[in-house]
Amino acid sequence: MFWLLVLAFAAINALTVLRFWQDKQFARTGARRVPEAELLQLAMLGG
């Protein structure tokens, strides 16, 4: 059970880093950005 929680935390953390990176790339190219609410929700989940 413990390792499942660790794996889930690692997955949400990786997803959060990916989405923040994508947002940064979108901002550089002038494309539509990732919604701030989504970024904040991912951060609150443990990312």
C-alpha positions as CSV (number, residue, x, y, z in Angstrom):
1,M,0.0,0.0,0.0
2,F,2.8,2.4,0.9
3,W,4.5,1.9,-2.5
4,L,1.2,2.6,-4.3
5,L,1.0,6.0,-2.6
6,V,4.6,6.7,-3.4
7,L,4.0,5.8,-7.0
8,A,0.8,7.9,-7.2
9,F,2.7,10.9,-5.7
10,A,5.5,10.5,-8.2
11,A,3.1,10.3,-11.1
12,I,1.2,13.5,-10.1
13,N,4.4,15.2,-9.5
14,A,5.7,14.3,-12.9
15,L,2.5,15.4,-14.5
16,T,2.6,18.7,-12.7
17,V,6.2,19.4,-13.9
18,L,5.2,18.4,-17.4
19,R,2.2,20.8,-17.5
20,F,4.2,23.7,-16.0
21,W,6.9,23.1,-18.7
22,Q,4.3,23.0,-21.4
23,D,2.8,26.3,-20.1
24,K,6.3,27.8,-20.3
25,Q,6.7,26.6,-23.9
26,F,3.3,27.9,-24.9
27,A,4.1,31.3,-23.4
28,R,7.3,31.5,-25.4
29,T,5.6,30.7,-28.7
30,G,2.5,32.9,-28.0
31,A,0.2,29.9,-28.1
32,R,-2.8,29.4,-25.8
33,R,-1.6,28.8,-22.3
34,V,-2.5,26.0,-19.8
35,P,-5.3,27.3,-17.6
36,E,-4.0,28.6,-14.2
37,A,-6.7,26.7,-12.4
38,E,-5.4,23.5,-13.8
39,L,-1.8,24.3,-12.7
40,L,-3.0,25.2,-9.2
41,Q,-5.1,22.1,-8.8
42,L,-2.2,19.9,-9.8
43,A,0.1,21.8,-7.3
44,M,-2.5,21.3,-4.6
45,L,-2.7,17.5,-5.3
46,G,1.0,17.2,-4.5
47,G,2.8,18.2,-7.6
